[in-house]
Amino acid sequence: MEIFQRVLALLTLTTGTVWEASRHSETYQIFEGRLSVRSDLSDKLFPNGKAVQGLGSPVPHRSLAVVRYGLSALDDKQNSTQTYLSSLFAFYGGMIARAKTPSLANVGLIAALGLLARPRQERCLGSIECSNCGPLDFRHNLVGDRAAISGMLAEVLSEVFGEEFERSRSFEKWVKEIYNNHRSNFVHSAAHQFSEFSQVFSSQSPSTTLVPTAVPSNGKLIRKENEYREVAFKLPVIARIALIRFLMKDASASRAVQRLQISQPSFSSTMGEEVFCGMPTMGWVRMT
């Protein structure tokens, strides 16, 4: 089962869609519908190194290749491997949570990145003293969690995409928004985003529900939650790229990302439009 769960996590990483297992009549099936596993996991998953025909569609060969590589690379007891596994399963848990609780999912995905970036964090060696309590055992950050993630991602994206990636202000702005507005708001304030549980977090309730409005949000062309979704939409892709890079180690991460057909997200801000149309037989339909 340990290997089986790694396969599920690696398949989720390589395909970008969630793979989960369910047991039926002594047969483990993957909900995405591509593999069935009975006894010998390796033989059933990779007979003669070929893709398995499961519940209707084959697993792409390019995905299988990375999964097989990952199973081999993670088959040791080194601390770096254990750290990577923790990051991988933080990503996997985040991907599972996206369907119902995207606010929680964002925390898991950012935790996966933070773990990979942790070696970049630095703390000041100086000491501070409180006028009431005296010396404090506290070290402030020279390079904190967010800055470490930003630096790590910039290096990974430069390595994978070369000159196509630019560490621009738009990129730094995205990292700040995803960390502060998505991760920290939930971690520190337990604030689910918008109508995730039919909650309203704004004094202007029509702008944070599915109720159609003539002016979506504060005079803008789109509602605020769509701006948030645009920021969060990039996170799973960025996490996949970073995890594949660390999984490949000395191998070509750029080639693996290319074969998995993962494109670099654009970090530049774009303005979209949103309208609601009243349909006689369908009610209100949102169009973006």
NUZA-476957 format. One line per 2 residues: their letters; for each residue x, y, z of C-alpha. Coordinates in pm, whole numbers, plus 32768, in hexadecimal, padded with zeros to 4 digits. Each point is the difference from the previous one (the first is absolute). Example, Ala and Ser with C-alpha at 12.3 -4.5 7.8 and 13.67 -1.06 7.14 Angstrom:
BEGIN
AS> 84CE:7E3E:830C  8089:8158:7FBE
***
This chain:
BEGIN
ME> 8000:8000:8000  8125:80EB:803C
IF> 8071:7FD2:7E99  7E9A:8012:7F86
QR> 7FC9:8152:80A7  8144:8081:7F68
VL> 7F81:7F93:7EAB  7EBC:80C0:8037
AL> 80BD:8139:806A  80F5:7FE5:7EDD
LT> 7EE7:7FC9:7F06  7F54:8136:8089
LT> 8147:80BD:7FD9  8042:7F8E:7E9C
TG> 7E9F:801F:7F77  7F82:812D:80C4
TV> 7EBD:7F4A:8059  7FAD:7F57:8149
WE> 8029:7E87:801C  7F63:7F51:812A
AS> 7FD7:7E95:8061  7ECE:7F3D:8068
RH> 7FE9:7E92:805B  7EF8:7F2A:7F59
SE> 8003:7E83:8014  8170:7FEF:805B
TY> 8058:80E0:7EDC  808B:815C:8027
QI> 7F81:80EE:7EFA  8065:8164:7FB5
FE> 7EDB:80EC:7FEC  8085:80B5:7ECE
GR> 7FC3:7EB3:7F58  8145:7F8C:7F6D
LS> 8095:7EF1:80D8  7F8F:7ECD:80C0
VR> 80F0:7F55:80EF  7FDE:7EAB:80A4
SD> 812E:7F55:8096  8152:8049:7F64
LS> 8001:8178:7FE1  812D:8027:7F1E
DK> 7F92:7EFC:7F02  7E9D:8083:7FF2
LF> 806A:816C:7FDF  8118:7FD2:7F0B
PN> 7FE9:7EB4:7F43  812E:7FFA:7F1A
GK> 8021:8175:8035  7EC0:8046:7F40
AV> 7ED4:80D1:805D  7EE2:7F48:80A6
QG> 7EA6:7FF8:7F65  7F14:802D:8122
LG> 7EA2:808F:800A  7FF8:809A:7EAA
SP> 8138:80CC:7FB6  8175:7FB2:8011
VP> 80F5:80B4:80DE  80D9:80DE:7F22
HR> 8159:7F69:7FC9  80A8:8149:805C
SL> 7F4F:7FFE:8151  805A:7E94:8041
AV> 816C:804A:7FB6  800F:810F:810C
VR> 7F3E:7F29:80F7  80F1:7EE0:7FD0
YG> 8127:80EA:8028  7F62:8092:813A
LS> 7FC6:7EAD:80A1  816D:7FAD:7FCE
AL> 8081:8154:8071  7F30:7FFB:813F
DD> 8065:7EA0:8063  8103:8061:8106
KQ> 8009:807C:8167  80C1:8145:7FD4
NS> 7F81:8135:80B4  7FDE:80B8:7EB6
TQ> 7F1D:7EEC:7F80  7F25:800F:8136
TY> 7FE9:817A:7FDA  7F9A:7FD8:7E96
LS> 7EF8:7EFD:8059  7F6A:80F0:80FF
SL> 7FF5:810D:7EF5  7F6D:7F11:7F00
FA> 7EE7:7F94:80E7  7FBA:8168:8068
FY> 7FCD:8040:7E8D  7F2D:7EC4:7FDE
GG> 7F24:805F:8127  7FD8:815D:7F77
MI> 7F94:7F7B:7EAE  7EFE:7F1D:80A3
AR> 7F76:8125:80CA  7FDD:80E7:7ED3
AK> 7EAD:7F76:7F9A  7F55:805E:8148
TP> 80E2:80E6:80C8  80E8:80C5:7F19
SL> 8066:80E6:8120  808B:7ED4:80BD
AN> 8093:7F75:7EBE  80CB:813D:7FCC
VG> 809A:7FD7:8159  806B:7E9C:7FAE
LI> 8094:8062:7EB0  80C2:8124:8094
AA> 8078:7F20:811D  808D:7F15:7EF8
LG> 80C2:8120:7F66  806F:8084:8152
LL> 8096:7EB2:805F  80CD:7FF6:7EBF
AR> 8072:8166:803B  8051:7FDA:8172
PR> 817D:7FE0:7FCF  7FF9:8163:7F76
QE> 7F77:8097:8140  80F3:80C9:80D5
RC> 7FE3:808B:815F  80C4:8115:80A2
LG> 80F6:7F8E:810A  7FD0:813C:80D0
SI> 7F40:8012:8147  7EEA:80E0:807B
EC> 7F90:8062:815B  7EAD:805F:808E
SN> 7FF1:811A:80FF  7F1A:7F2C:80D8
CG> 806C:7E99:7FB9  8172:802A:7FBB
PL> 80B9:7F3D:7EEF  7F1E:7F49:7F0D
DF> 804C:7EBD:7F4F  7F8B:8085:7EB3
RH> 80A5:8023:7EAC  7F66:80D3:7EF1
NL> 800F:7F93:7E97  80FB:8083:7F08
VG> 7F5E:7F25:7EF9  7EA3:7F93:8068
DR> 7F16:7EF7:7F7A  7F6A:80D3:7EEB
AA> 814E:8089:7F8A  8092:7EA2:7FFF
IS> 7EDE:7F7E:7F2E  8027:8122:7F0E
GM> 8174:7FC2:7FD4  7FD4:7E8A:7FDB
LA> 7EEC:8023:7EFC  80C2:8101:7F3A
EV> 812A:7F14:7FED  7F28:7ED4:7FA3
LS> 7F3D:80BA:7EF3  8142:808F:7F6E
EV> 8097:7EA5:7FF1  7ECC:7F60:7F66
FG> 7F95:8111:7F0D  8146:80BB:7FC6
EE> 7FDC:815B:7F6D  7E88:7FD4:7FE4
FE> 7FEA:8048:8175  8044:815B:8089
RS> 8009:804C:8172  7F23:812D:7FCF
RS> 7F34:80D9:80EB  7ECE:7F3E:7F8E
FE> 809E:7EBC:8078  805E:8095:8152
KW> 7EA3:8092:8020  7F65:7EAA:7FBD
VK> 80D7:7F59:810C  7FA0:810F:80F8
EI> 7E8D:7FE3:7FB1  7FF6:7E85:800D
YN> 80C0:7FFC:8149  7F58:8122:80B2
NH> 7E9E:8002:7F79  7FCE:7E8C:7FD0
RS> 80E3:7F4D:80F5  8018:80F3:8125
NF> 7E94:806D:8002  7F99:7E97:8033
VH> 811B:7F9B:80EC  7FDC:812B:80E7
SA> 7E92:805F:7FD6  7F59:7EBE:7F85
AH> 7F6A:80D1:7EEA  7F6E:7F2C:7EEB
QF> 7FEF:80BB:7EBA  7EB6:8094:7F93
SE> 7EE2:7F08:7FCC  80C9:7EC6:8049
FS> 7F05:7FAA:8114  7EFC:80FD:7F8E
QV> 80A1:80FC:80E8  8011:8172:7FB3
FS> 8137:80B9:806E  7FB4:8154:7F6D
SQ> 7F14:8117:805C  7F98:8000:7E93
SP> 7F5B:7EAD:8002  7FA2:7FF0:7E8C
ST> 8171:8019:7FA4  8058:7EC6:80C1
TL> 7EE3:7F16:7FA4  7F76:7F72:7EBF
VP> 7EF2:810B:7FF7  801E:80B6:7EB2
TA> 8070:816A:8015  8015:8119:7F05
VP> 814F:8072:808E  80BA:7EC7:806F
SN> 80EF:8093:8102  805C:8163:8060
GK> 7FD5:8084:7EA1  80DE:7EF4:7F62
LI> 7FA5:7F26:7EDB  8017:7EBE:80C7
RK> 7FA4:7F9C:8161  810A:7FF0:810B
EN> 7FE2:7E89:8030  8058:7FC8:7E93
EY> 813D:80C9:8034  8051:7F1E:8127
RE> 7FB7:7EC8:7F35  80EA:807A:7EEE
VA> 8119:801D:8100  7FB9:7EAB:809A
FK> 7FD5:7F54:7EAF  8177:8014:7FC0
LP> 8064:7F62:814D  7FCF:7E8C:7FAD
VI> 80C4:8029:7EBC  811E:80B4:80AF
AR> 8006:7EF8:8113  800C:7EE8:7EFC
IA> 8127:80A0:7F4F  80C2:802F:8145
LI> 7FBB:7E9E:8079  8064:7F69:7EB1
RF> 8142:80CB:8005  805F:7F7E:815B
LM> 7F94:7E9E:7FA6  80DD:7FF6:7ECB
KD> 8136:806D:80C5  811E:7FEF:7F05
AS> 7F22:7F96:7EDF  7F6B:80FA:7F0D
AS> 7ED5:809D:80AC  7FC8:80DC:7ED1
RA> 7FD7:7ED1:7F20  7F15:7F58:80F8
VQ> 7F24:8134:801B  7FFB:8020:7E87
RL> 7FA1:7E93:7FCE  7EEA:8023:8100
QI> 7F85:812B:7F35  8009:80F4:8124
SQ> 8011:8168:7F8C  8085:8128:80C1
PS> 7EE0:80CF:808C  7FF4:816F:7FAD
FS> 802D:80DD:8131  7F94:8140:7F54
ST> 7EB4:808D:8071  7EE5:7FE3:7F0A
MG> 7EAC:80A2:800B  7ED5:7F32:7F9F
EE> 7E91:804C:7FE9  7EDA:7F57:80A4
VF> 7E90:8013:7FAC  7EC3:7F50:8071
CG> 7EFC:7F9A:7F03  7E9A:7FAA:8057
MP> 7F99:7EC3:7F4A  7E8D:7FA8:7FF7
TM> 803A:7E90:8048  8148:800D:80C1
GW> 7FE6:812D:80E7  8136:80D4:802E
VR> 8136:7F8C:7F44  8153:8099:8044
MT> 80E3:8045:7ED9  816E:806C:8021
***
